Amino acid sequence: MLTIQKVEMEHLPTLAMLLEELTGEKTNSTKLEETYQRLLHNENYEVLDAVYDGELVGSVMGIYCEESAVK
């Protein structure tokens, strides 16, 4: 079963491995954790992960955009 949920701190090491697989470059785990901590406290960002049968298989980040009327 596939579950979509907020990324949890304990998923960051697996997320780092997925990012390395995607980019072919080593992920700076410390920087990843610092960045995610900042995003957790910013209501304009939403970071979700996909967990399939208990295994993290993907993630997505959404950014809430505020629209303002131009006069």
mmCIF file of the N, C-alpha and C atoms, coordinates in Angstrom:
data_MODEL
# 
_entry.id   MODEL 
# 
loop_
_atom_site.group_PDB 
_atom_site.id 
_atom_site.type_symbol 
_atom_site.label_atom_id 
_atom_site.label_alt_id 
_atom_site.label_comp_id 
_atom_site.label_asym_id 
_atom_site.label_entity_id 
_atom_site.label_seq_id 
_atom_site.pdbx_PDB_ins_code 
_atom_site.Cartn_x 
_atom_site.Cartn_y 
_atom_site.Cartn_z 
_atom_site.occupancy 
_atom_site.B_iso_or_equiv 
_atom_site.pdbx_formal_charge 
_atom_site.auth_seq_id 
_atom_site.auth_comp_id 
_atom_site.auth_asym_id 
_atom_site.auth_atom_id 
_atom_site.pdbx_PDB_model_num 
ATOM 1   N N  . MET A 1 1  ? 0.837  -1.178 0.000   1.00 0.00 ? 1  MET A N  1 
ATOM 2   C CA . MET A 1 1  ? 0.000  0.000  0.000   1.00 0.00 ? 1  MET A CA 1 
ATOM 3   C C  . MET A 1 1  ? 0.885  1.245  0.000   1.00 0.00 ? 1  MET A C  1 
ATOM 4   N N  . LEU A 1 2  ? 0.527  2.214  -0.805  1.00 0.00 ? 2  LEU A N  1 
ATOM 5   C CA . LEU A 1 2  ? 1.253  3.475  -0.904  1.00 0.00 ? 2  LEU A CA 1 
ATOM 6   C C  . LEU A 1 2  ? 0.631  4.489  0.029   1.00 0.00 ? 2  LEU A C  1 
ATOM 7   N N  . THR A 1 3  ? 1.471  5.138  0.830   1.00 0.00 ? 3  THR A N  1 
ATOM 8   C CA . THR A 1 3  ? 1.027  6.174  1.754   1.00 0.00 ? 3  THR A CA 1 
ATOM 9   C C  . THR A 1 3  ? 1.787  7.456  1.455   1.00 0.00 ? 3  THR A C  1 
ATOM 10  N N  . ILE A 1 4  ? 1.063  8.577  1.399   1.00 0.00 ? 4  ILE A N  1 
ATOM 11  C CA . ILE A 1 4  ? 1.672  9.894  1.237   1.00 0.00 ? 4  ILE A CA 1 
ATOM 12  C C  . ILE A 1 4  ? 1.569  10.587 2.586   1.00 0.00 ? 4  ILE A C  1 
ATOM 13  N N  . GLN A 1 5  ? 2.700  11.101 3.071   1.00 0.00 ? 5  GLN A N  1 
ATOM 14  C CA . GLN A 1 5  ? 2.722  11.729 4.394   1.00 0.00 ? 5  GLN A CA 1 
ATOM 15  C C  . GLN A 1 5  ? 3.827  12.776 4.443   1.00 0.00 ? 5  GLN A C  1 
ATOM 16  N N  . LYS A 1 6  ? 3.799  13.592 5.494   1.00 0.00 ? 6  LYS A N  1 
ATOM 17  C CA . LYS A 1 6  ? 4.879  14.553 5.704   1.00 0.00 ? 6  LYS A CA 1 
ATOM 18  C C  . LYS A 1 6  ? 6.181  13.792 5.940   1.00 0.00 ? 6  LYS A C  1 
ATOM 19  N N  . VAL A 1 7  ? 7.263  14.316 5.405   1.00 0.00 ? 7  VAL A N  1 
ATOM 20  C CA . VAL A 1 7  ? 8.568  13.705 5.639   1.00 0.00 ? 7  VAL A CA 1 
ATOM 21  C C  . VAL A 1 7  ? 8.875  13.773 7.126   1.00 0.00 ? 7  VAL A C  1 
ATOM 22  N N  . GLU A 1 8  ? 9.312  12.672 7.669   1.00 0.00 ? 8  GLU A N  1 
ATOM 23  C CA . GLU A 1 8  ? 9.705  12.612 9.075   1.00 0.00 ? 8  GLU A CA 1 
ATOM 24  C C  . GLU A 1 8  ? 11.231 12.620 9.153   1.00 0.00 ? 8  GLU A C  1 
ATOM 25  N N  . MET A 1 9  ? 11.758 13.155 10.230  1.00 0.00 ? 9  MET A N  1 
ATOM 26  C CA . MET A 1 9  ? 13.213 13.273 10.379  1.00 0.00 ? 9  MET A CA 1 
ATOM 27  C C  . MET A 1 9  ? 13.910 11.929 10.185  1.00 0.00 ? 9  MET A C  1 
ATOM 28  N N  . GLU A 1 10 ? 13.304 10.855 10.656  1.00 0.00 ? 10 GLU A N  1 
ATOM 29  C CA . GLU A 1 10 ? 13.964 9.553  10.539  1.00 0.00 ? 10 GLU A CA 1 
ATOM 30  C C  . GLU A 1 10 ? 14.013 9.046  9.095   1.00 0.00 ? 10 GLU A C  1 
ATOM 31  N N  . HIS A 1 11 ? 13.277 9.695  8.187   1.00 0.00 ? 11 HIS A N  1 
ATOM 32  C CA . HIS A 1 11 ? 13.314 9.308  6.777   1.00 0.00 ? 11 HIS A CA 1 
ATOM 33  C C  . HIS A 1 11 ? 14.431 10.023 6.011   1.00 0.00 ? 11 HIS A C  1 
ATOM 34  N N  . LEU A 1 12 ? 15.068 11.019 6.623   1.00 0.00 ? 12 LEU A N  1 
ATOM 35  C CA . LEU A 1 12 ? 16.061 11.807 5.893   1.00 0.00 ? 12 LEU A CA 1 
ATOM 36  C C  . LEU A 1 12 ? 17.243 10.985 5.373   1.00 0.00 ? 12 LEU A C  1 
ATOM 37  N N  . PRO A 1 13 ? 17.778 10.014 6.125   1.00 0.00 ? 13 PRO A N  1 
ATOM 38  C CA . PRO A 1 13 ? 18.875 9.213  5.550   1.00 0.00 ? 13 PRO A CA 1 
ATOM 39  C C  . PRO A 1 13 ? 18.460 8.466  4.276   1.00 0.00 ? 13 PRO A C  1 
ATOM 40  N N  . THR A 1 14 ? 17.261 7.918  4.260   1.00 0.00 ? 14 THR A N  1 
ATOM 41  C CA . THR A 1 14 ? 16.781 7.228  3.060   1.00 0.00 ? 14 THR A CA 1 
ATOM 42  C C  . THR A 1 14 ? 16.516 8.230  1.952   1.00 0.00 ? 14 THR A C  1 
ATOM 43  N N  . LEU A 1 15 ? 15.989 9.387  2.303   1.00 0.00 ? 15 LEU A N  1 
ATOM 44  C CA . LEU A 1 15 ? 15.764 10.445 1.318   1.00 0.00 ? 15 LEU A CA 1 
ATOM 45  C C  . LEU A 1 15 ? 17.094 10.873 0.703   1.00 0.00 ? 15 LEU A C  1 
ATOM 46  N N  . ALA A 1 16 ? 18.135 10.957 1.512   1.00 0.00 ? 16 ALA A N  1 
ATOM 47  C CA . ALA A 1 16 ? 19.461 11.313 1.003   1.00 0.00 ? 16 ALA A CA 1 
ATOM 48  C C  . ALA A 1 16 ? 19.932 10.286 -0.028  1.00 0.00 ? 16 ALA A C  1 
ATOM 49  N N  . MET A 1 17 ? 19.694 9.003  0.234   1.00 0.00 ? 17 MET A N  1 
ATOM 50  C CA . MET A 1 17 ? 20.076 7.958  -0.719  1.00 0.00 ? 17 MET A CA 1 
ATOM 51  C C  . MET A 1 17 ? 19.298 8.098  -2.027  1.00 0.00 ? 17 MET A C  1 
ATOM 52  N N  . LEU A 1 18 ? 18.002 8.416  -1.928  1.00 0.00 ? 18 LEU A N  1 
ATOM 53  C CA . LEU A 1 18 ? 17.199 8.617  -3.142  1.00 0.00 ? 18 LEU A CA 1 
ATOM 54  C C  . LEU A 1 18 ? 17.711 9.811  -3.947  1.00 0.00 ? 18 LEU A C  1 
ATOM 55  N N  . LEU A 1 19 ? 18.084 10.882 -3.252  1.00 0.00 ? 19 LEU A N  1 
ATOM 56  C CA . LEU A 1 19 ? 18.622 12.064 -3.936  1.00 0.00 ? 19 LEU A CA 1 
ATOM 57  C C  . LEU A 1 19 ? 19.937 11.747 -4.628  1.00 0.00 ? 19 LEU A C  1 
ATOM 58  N N  . GLU A 1 20 ? 20.780 10.949 -3.973  1.00 0.00 ? 20 GLU A N  1 
ATOM 59  C CA . GLU A 1 20 ? 22.057 10.541 -4.573  1.00 0.00 ? 20 GLU A CA 1 
ATOM 60  C C  . GLU A 1 20 ? 21.814 9.708  -5.828  1.00 0.00 ? 20 GLU A C  1 
ATOM 61  N N  . GLU A 1 21 ? 20.819 8.838  -5.775  1.00 0.00 ? 21 GLU A N  1 
ATOM 62  C CA . GLU A 1 21 ? 20.480 8.013  -6.932  1.00 0.00 ? 21 GLU A CA 1 
ATOM 63  C C  . GLU A 1 21 ? 20.002 8.886  -8.089  1.00 0.00 ? 21 GLU A C  1 
ATOM 64  N N  . LEU A 1 22 ? 19.229 9.917  -7.768  1.00 0.00 ? 22 LEU A N  1 
ATOM 65  C CA . LEU A 1 22 ? 18.684 10.818 -8.780  1.00 0.00 ? 22 LEU A CA 1 
ATOM 66  C C  . LEU A 1 22 ? 19.764 11.692 -9.406  1.00 0.00 ? 22 LEU A C  1 
ATOM 67  N N  . THR A 1 23 ? 20.641 12.274 -8.563  1.00 0.00 ? 23 THR A N  1 
ATOM 68  C CA . THR A 1 23 ? 21.611 13.252 -9.049  1.00 0.00 ? 23 THR A CA 1 
ATOM 69  C C  . THR A 1 23 ? 22.978 12.661 -9.384  1.00 0.00 ? 23 THR A C  1 
ATOM 70  N N  . GLY A 1 24 ? 23.284 11.490 -8.816  1.00 0.00 ? 24 GLY A N  1 
ATOM 71  C CA . GLY A 1 24 ? 24.609 10.910 -9.021  1.00 0.00 ? 24 GLY A CA 1 
ATOM 72  C C  . GLY A 1 24 ? 25.677 11.553 -8.160  1.00 0.00 ? 24 GLY A C  1 
ATOM 73  N N  . GLU A 1 25 ? 25.271 12.393 -7.216  1.00 0.00 ? 25 GLU A N  1 
ATOM 74  C CA . GLU A 1 25 ? 26.213 13.084 -6.336  1.00 0.00 ? 25 GLU A CA 1 
ATOM 75  C C  . GLU A 1 25 ? 25.916 12.758 -4.882  1.00 0.00 ? 25 GLU A C  1 
ATOM 76  N N  . LYS A 1 26 ? 26.963 12.778 -4.065  1.00 0.00 ? 26 LYS A N  1 
ATOM 77  C CA . LYS A 1 26 ? 26.824 12.525 -2.629  1.00 0.00 ? 26 LYS A CA 1 
ATOM 78  C C  . LYS A 1 26 ? 26.024 13.643 -1.984  1.00 0.00 ? 26 LYS A C  1 
ATOM 79  N N  . THR A 1 27 ? 25.055 13.280 -1.151  1.00 0.00 ? 27 THR A N  1 
ATOM 80  C CA . THR A 1 27 ? 24.232 14.252 -0.439  1.00 0.00 ? 27 THR A CA 1 
ATOM 81  C C  . THR A 1 27 ? 24.898 14.628 0.875   1.00 0.00 ? 27 THR A C  1 
ATOM 82  N N  . ASN A 1 28 ? 24.941 15.918 1.161   1.00 0.00 ? 28 ASN A N  1 
ATOM 83  C CA . ASN A 1 28 ? 25.456 16.398 2.441   1.00 0.00 ? 28 ASN A CA 1 
ATOM 84  C C  . ASN A 1 28 ? 24.326 16.239 3.460   1.00 0.00 ? 28 ASN A C  1 
ATOM 85  N N  . SER A 1 29 ? 24.393 15.175 4.257   1.00 0.00 ? 29 SER A N  1 
ATOM 86  C CA . SER A 1 29 ? 23.311 14.852 5.190   1.00 0.00 ? 29 SER A CA 1 
ATOM 87  C C  . SER A 1 29 ? 23.081 15.948 6.222   1.00 0.00 ? 29 SER A C  1 
ATOM 88  N N  . THR A 1 30 ? 24.143 16.586 6.673   1.00 0.00 ? 30 THR A N  1 
ATOM 89  C CA . THR A 1 30 ? 24.006 17.667 7.648   1.00 0.00 ? 30 THR A CA 1 
ATOM 90  C C  . THR A 1 30 ? 23.234 18.829 7.038   1.00 0.00 ? 30 THR A C  1 
ATOM 91  N N  . LYS A 1 31 ? 23.593 19.199 5.818   1.00 0.00 ? 31 LYS A N  1 
ATOM 92  C CA . LYS A 1 31 ? 22.911 20.299 5.125   1.00 0.00 ? 31 LYS A CA 1 
ATOM 93  C C  . LYS A 1 31 ? 21.450 19.934 4.843   1.00 0.00 ? 31 LYS A C  1 
ATOM 94  N N  . LEU A 1 32 ? 21.202 18.676 4.474   1.00 0.00 ? 32 LEU A N  1 
ATOM 95  C CA . LEU A 1 32 ? 19.842 18.220 4.232   1.00 0.00 ? 32 LEU A CA 1 
ATOM 96  C C  . LEU A 1 32 ? 18.991 18.371 5.483   1.00 0.00 ? 32 LEU A C  1 
ATOM 97  N N  . GLU A 1 33 ? 19.535 17.959 6.617   1.00 0.00 ? 33 GLU A N  1 
ATOM 98  C CA . GLU A 1 33 ? 18.792 18.068 7.873   1.00 0.00 ? 33 GLU A CA 1 
ATOM 99  C C  . GLU A 1 33 ? 18.550 19.522 8.260   1.00 0.00 ? 33 GLU A C  1 
ATOM 100 N N  . GLU A 1 34 ? 19.562 20.373 8.101   1.00 0.00 ? 34 GLU A N  1 
ATOM 101 C CA . GLU A 1 34 ? 19.408 21.799 8.416   1.00 0.00 ? 34 GLU A CA 1 
ATOM 102 C C  . GLU A 1 34 ? 18.336 22.433 7.529   1.00 0.00 ? 34 GLU A C  1 
ATOM 103 N N  . THR A 1 35 ? 18.378 22.122 6.254   1.00 0.00 ? 35 THR A N  1 
ATOM 104 C CA . THR A 1 35 ? 17.407 22.677 5.318   1.00 0.00 ? 35 THR A CA 1 
ATOM 105 C C  . THR A 1 35 ? 15.999 22.205 5.654   1.00 0.00 ? 35 THR A C  1 
ATOM 106 N N  . TYR A 1 36 ? 15.863 20.915 5.943   1.00 0.00 ? 36 TYR A N  1 
ATOM 107 C CA . TYR A 1 36 ? 14.540 20.399 6.270   1.00 0.00 ? 36 TYR A CA 1 
ATOM 108 C C  . TYR A 1 36 ? 14.002 21.016 7.561   1.00 0.00 ? 36 TYR A C  1 
ATOM 109 N N  . GLN A 1 37 ? 14.856 21.230 8.541   1.00 0.00 ? 37 GLN A N  1 
ATOM 110 C CA . GLN A 1 37 ? 14.430 21.881 9.785   1.00 0.00 ? 37 GLN A CA 1 
ATOM 111 C C  . GLN A 1 37 ? 13.874 23.276 9.488   1.00 0.00 ? 37 GLN A C  1 
ATOM 112 N N  . ARG A 1 38 ? 14.527 24.002 8.587   1.00 0.00 ? 38 ARG A N  1 
ATOM 113 C CA . ARG A 1 38 ? 14.034 25.343 8.202   1.00 0.00 ? 38 ARG A CA 1 
ATOM 114 C C  . ARG A 1 38 ? 12.680 25.234 7.502   1.00 0.00 ? 38 ARG A C  1 
ATOM 115 N N  . LEU A 1 39 ? 12.549 24.271 6.606   1.00 0.00 ? 39 LEU A N  1 
ATOM 116 C CA . LEU A 1 39 ? 11.295 24.115 5.870   1.00 0.00 ? 39 LEU A CA 1 
ATOM 117 C C  . LEU A 1 39 ? 10.142 23.734 6.785   1.00 0.00 ? 39 LEU A C  1 
ATOM 118 N N  . LEU A 1 40 ? 10.435 22.951 7.828   1.00 0.00 ? 40 LEU A N  1 
ATOM 119 C CA . LEU A 1 40 ? 9.399  22.564 8.789   1.00 0.00 ? 40 LEU A CA 1 
ATOM 120 C C  . LEU A 1 40 ? 8.758  23.771 9.460   1.00 0.00 ? 40 LEU A C  1 
ATOM 121 N N  . HIS A 1 41 ? 9.531  24.837 9.611   1.00 0.00 ? 41 HIS A N  1 
ATOM 122 C CA . HIS A 1 41 ? 9.056  26.031 10.303  1.00 0.00 ? 41 HIS A CA 1 
ATOM 123 C C  . HIS A 1 41 ? 8.585  27.119 9.340   1.00 0.00 ? 41 HIS A C  1 
ATOM 124 N N  . ASN A 1 42 ? 8.500  26.789 8.064   1.00 0.00 ? 42 ASN A N  1 
ATOM 125 C CA . ASN A 1 42 ? 8.046  27.748 7.065   1.00 0.00 ? 42 ASN A CA 1 
ATOM 126 C C  . ASN A 1 42 ? 6.724  27.236 6.493   1.00 0.00 ? 42 ASN A C  1 
ATOM 127 N N  . GLU A 1 43 ? 5.648  27.931 6.788   1.00 0.00 ? 43 GLU A N  1 
ATOM 128 C CA . GLU A 1 43 ? 4.318  27.475 6.375   1.00 0.00 ? 43 GLU A CA 1 
ATOM 129 C C  . GLU A 1 43 ? 4.104  27.523 4.867   1.00 0.00 ? 43 GLU A C  1 
ATOM 130 N N  . ASN A 1 44 ? 5.033  28.114 4.121   1.00 0.00 ? 44 ASN A N  1 
ATOM 131 C CA . ASN A 1 44 ? 4.891  28.188 2.671   1.00 0.00 ? 44 ASN A CA 1 
ATOM 132 C C  . ASN A 1 44 ? 5.427  26.955 1.951   1.00 0.00 ? 44 ASN A C  1 
ATOM 133 N N  . TYR A 1 45 ? 6.041  26.033 2.703   1.00 0.00 ? 45 TYR A N  1 
ATOM 134 C CA . TYR A 1 45 ? 6.601  24.818 2.108   1.00 0.00 ? 45 TYR A CA 1 
ATOM 135 C C  . TYR A 1 45 ? 5.935  23.585 2.695   1.00 0.00 ? 45 TYR A C  1 
ATOM 136 N N  . GLU A 1 46 ? 5.761  22.595 1.847   1.00 0.00 ? 46 GLU A N  1 
ATOM 137 C CA . GLU A 1 46 ? 5.225  21.297 2.267   1.00 0.00 ? 46 GLU A CA 1 
ATOM 138 C C  . GLU A 1 46 ? 6.109  20.227 1.630   1.00 0.00 ? 46 GLU A C  1 
ATOM 139 N N  . VAL A 1 47 ? 6.678  19.366 2.442   1.00 0.00 ? 47 VAL A N  1 
ATOM 140 C CA . VAL A 1 47 ? 7.528  18.292 1.939   1.00 0.00 ? 47 VAL A CA 1 
ATOM 141 C C  . VAL A 1 47 ? 6.858  16.968 2.300   1.00 0.00 ? 47 VAL A C  1 
ATOM 142 N N  . LEU A 1 48 ? 6.542  16.198 1.275   1.00 0.00 ? 48 LEU A N  1 
ATOM 143 C CA . LEU A 1 48 ? 5.833  14.935 1.467   1.00 0.00 ? 48 LEU A CA 1 
ATOM 144 C C  . LEU A 1 48 ? 6.684  13.782 0.957   1.00 0.00 ? 48 LEU A C  1 
ATOM 145 N N  . ASP A 1 49 ? 6.477  12.617 1.556   1.00 0.00 ? 49 ASP A N  1 
ATOM 146 C CA . ASP A 1 49 ? 7.144  11.440 1.026   1.00 0.00 ? 49 ASP A CA 1 
ATOM 147 C C  . ASP A 1 49 ? 6.130  10.367 0.699   1.00 0.00 ? 49 ASP A C  1 
ATOM 148 N N  . ALA A 1 50 ? 6.548  9.473  -0.155  1.00 0.00 ? 50 ALA A N  1 
ATOM 149 C CA . ALA A 1 50 ? 5.732  8.326  -0.547  1.00 0.00 ? 50 ALA A CA 1 
ATOM 150 C C  . ALA A 1 50 ? 6.365  7.095  0.074   1.00 0.00 ? 50 ALA A C  1 
ATOM 151 N N  . VAL A 1 51 ? 5.581  6.375  0.857   1.00 0.00 ? 51 VAL A N  1 
ATOM 152 C CA . VAL A 1 51 ? 6.056  5.168  1.526   1.00 0.00 ? 51 VAL A CA 1 
ATOM 153 C C  . VAL A 1 51 ? 5.244  3.997  0.979   1.00 0.00 ? 51 VAL A C  1 
ATOM 154 N N  . TYR A 1 52 ? 5.950  3.031  0.432   1.00 0.00 ? 52 TYR A N  1 
ATOM 155 C CA . TYR A 1 52 ? 5.301  1.850  -0.132  1.00 0.00 ? 52 TYR A CA 1 
ATOM 156 C C  . TYR A 1 52 ? 5.727  0.625  0.664   1.00 0.00 ? 52 TYR A C  1 
ATOM 157 N N  . ASP A 1 53 ? 4.758  -0.034 1.279   1.00 0.00 ? 53 ASP A N  1 
ATOM 158 C CA . ASP A 1 53 ? 5.024  -1.209 2.119   1.00 0.00 ? 53 ASP A CA 1 
ATOM 159 C C  . ASP A 1 53 ? 6.139  -0.937 3.131   1.00 0.00 ? 53 ASP A C  1 
ATOM 160 N N  . GLY A 1 54 ? 6.074  0.235  3.760   1.00 0.00 ? 54 GLY A N  1 
ATOM 161 C CA . GLY A 1 54 ? 7.025  0.588  4.813   1.00 0.00 ? 54 GLY A CA 1 
ATOM 162 C C  . GLY A 1 54 ? 8.356  1.131  4.335   1.00 0.00 ? 54 GLY A C  1 
ATOM 163 N N  . GLU A 1 55 ? 8.533  1.278  3.016   1.00 0.00 ? 55 GLU A N  1 
ATOM 164 C CA . GLU A 1 55 ? 9.802  1.764  2.478   1.00 0.00 ? 55 GLU A CA 1 
ATOM 165 C C  . GLU A 1 55 ? 9.605  3.093  1.765   1.00 0.00 ? 55 GLU A C  1 
ATOM 166 N N  . LEU A 1 56 ? 10.454 4.061  2.070   1.00 0.00 ? 56 LEU A N  1 
ATOM 167 C CA . LEU A 1 56 ? 10.409 5.361  1.401   1.00 0.00 ? 56 LEU A CA 1 
ATOM 168 C C  . LEU A 1 56 ? 10.806 5.179  -0.058  1.00 0.00 ? 56 LEU A C  1 
ATOM 169 N N  . VAL A 1 57 ? 9.931  5.586  -0.976  1.00 0.00 ? 57 VAL A N  1 
ATOM 170 C CA . VAL A 1 57 ? 10.202 5.385  -2.399  1.00 0.00 ? 57 VAL A CA 1 
ATOM 171 C C  . VAL A 1 57 ? 10.213 6.684  -3.201  1.00 0.00 ? 57 VAL A C  1 
ATOM 172 N N  . GLY A 1 58 ? 9.867  7.805  -2.570  1.00 0.00 ? 58 GLY A N  1 
ATOM 173 C CA . GLY A 1 58 ? 9.871  9.072  -3.292  1.00 0.00 ? 58 GLY A CA 1 
ATOM 174 C C  . GLY A 1 58 ? 9.482  10.229 -2.404  1.00 0.00 ? 58 GLY A C  1 
ATOM 175 N N  . SER A 1 59 ? 9.661  11.433 -2.939  1.00 0.00 ? 59 SER A N  1 
ATOM 176 C CA . SER A 1 59 ? 9.279  12.629 -2.192  1.00 0.00 ? 59 SER A CA 1 
ATOM 177 C C  . SER A 1 59 ? 8.921  13.736 -3.169  1.00 0.00 ? 59 SER A C  1 
ATOM 178 N N  . VAL A 1 60 ? 8.250  14.742 -2.632  1.00 0.00 ? 60 VAL A N  1 
ATOM 179 C CA . VAL A 1 60 ? 7.880  15.909 -3.418  1.00 0.00 ? 60 VAL A CA 1 
ATOM 180 C C  . VAL A 1 60 ? 7.828  17.112 -2.483  1.00 0.00 ? 60 VAL A C  1 
ATOM 181 N N  . MET A 1 61 ? 8.186  18.279 -2.998  1.00 0.00 ? 61 MET A N  1 
ATOM 182 C CA . MET A 1 61 ? 8.092  19.504 -2.212  1.00 0.00 ? 61 MET A CA 1 
ATOM 183 C C  . MET A 1 61 ? 7.147  20.456 -2.928  1.00 0.00 ? 61 MET A C  1 
ATOM 184 N N  . GLY A 1 62 ? 6.224  21.007 -2.177  1.00 0.00 ? 62 GLY A N  1 
ATOM 185 C CA . GLY A 1 62 ? 5.296  21.991 -2.716  1.00 0.00 ? 62 GLY A CA 1 
ATOM 186 C C  . GLY A 1 62 ? 5.534  23.340 -2.072  1.00 0.00 ? 62 GLY A C  1 
ATOM 187 N N  . ILE A 1 63 ? 5.333  24.376 -2.849  1.00 0.00 ? 63 ILE A N  1 
ATOM 188 C CA . ILE A 1 63 ? 5.501  25.736 -2.360  1.00 0.00 ? 63 ILE A CA 1 
ATOM 189 C C  . ILE A 1 63 ? 4.177  26.461 -2.546  1.00 0.00 ? 63 ILE A C  1 
ATOM 190 N N  . TYR A 1 64 ? 3.635  26.976 -1.437  1.00 0.00 ? 64 TYR A N  1 
ATOM 191 C CA . TYR A 1 64 ? 2.409  27.766 -1.505  1.00 0.00 ? 64 TYR A CA 1 
ATOM 192 C C  . TYR A 1 64 ? 2.744  29.141 -2.051  1.00 0.00 ? 64 TYR A C  1 
ATOM 193 N N  . CYS A 1 65 ? 2.076  29.513 -3.118  1.00 0.00 ? 65 CYS A N  1 
ATOM 194 C CA . CYS A 1 65 ? 2.318  30.819 -3.746  1.00 0.00 ? 65 CYS A CA 1 
ATOM 195 C C  . CYS A 1 65 ? 1.162  31.747 -3.394  1.00 0.00 ? 65 CYS A C  1 
ATOM 196 N N  . GLU A 1 66 ? 1.520  32.902 -2.911  1.00 0.00 ? 66 GLU A N  1 
ATOM 197 C CA . GLU A 1 66 ? 0.502  33.892 -2.594  1.00 0.00 ? 66 GLU A CA 1 
ATOM 198 C C  . GLU A 1 66 ? 0.291  34.771 -3.830  1.00 0.00 ? 66 GLU A C  1 
ATOM 199 N N  . GLU A 1 67 ? -0.957 34.905 -4.195  1.00 0.00 ? 67 GLU A N  1 
ATOM 200 C CA . GLU A 1 67 ? -1.285 35.775 -5.318  1.00 0.00 ? 67 GLU A CA 1 
ATOM 201 C C  . GLU A 1 67 ? -1.722 37.134 -4.782  1.00 0.00 ? 67 GLU A C  1 
ATOM 202 N N  . SER A 1 68 ? -1.294 38.147 -5.436  1.00 0.00 ? 68 SER A N  1 
ATOM 203 C CA . SER A 1 68 ? -1.745 39.481 -5.038  1.00 0.00 ? 68 SER A CA 1 
ATOM 204 C C  . SER A 1 68 ? -2.274 40.198 -6.274  1.00 0.00 ? 68 SER A C  1 
ATOM 205 N N  . ALA A 1 69 ? -3.289 40.981 -6.061  1.00 0.00 ? 69 ALA A N  1 
ATOM 206 C CA . ALA A 1 69 ? -3.886 41.729 -7.162  1.00 0.00 ? 69 ALA A CA 1 
ATOM 207 C C  . ALA A 1 69 ? -2.990 42.914 -7.521  1.00 0.00 ? 69 ALA A C  1 
ATOM 208 N N  . VAL A 1 70 ? -2.730 43.060 -8.782  1.00 0.00 ? 70 VAL A N  1 
ATOM 209 C CA . VAL A 1 70 ? -1.933 44.201 -9.273  1.00 0.00 ? 70 VAL A CA 1 
ATOM 210 C C  . VAL A 1 70 ? -2.932 45.262 -9.697  1.00 0.00 ? 70 VAL A C  1 
ATOM 211 N N  . LYS A 1 71 ? -2.770 46.450 -9.148  1.00 0.00 ? 71 LYS A N  1 
ATOM 212 C CA . LYS A 1 71 ? -3.684 47.562 -9.466  1.00 0.00 ? 71 LYS A CA 1 
ATOM 213 C C  . LYS A 1 71 ? -3.044 48.542 -10.404 1.00 0.00 ? 71 LYS A C  1 
# 
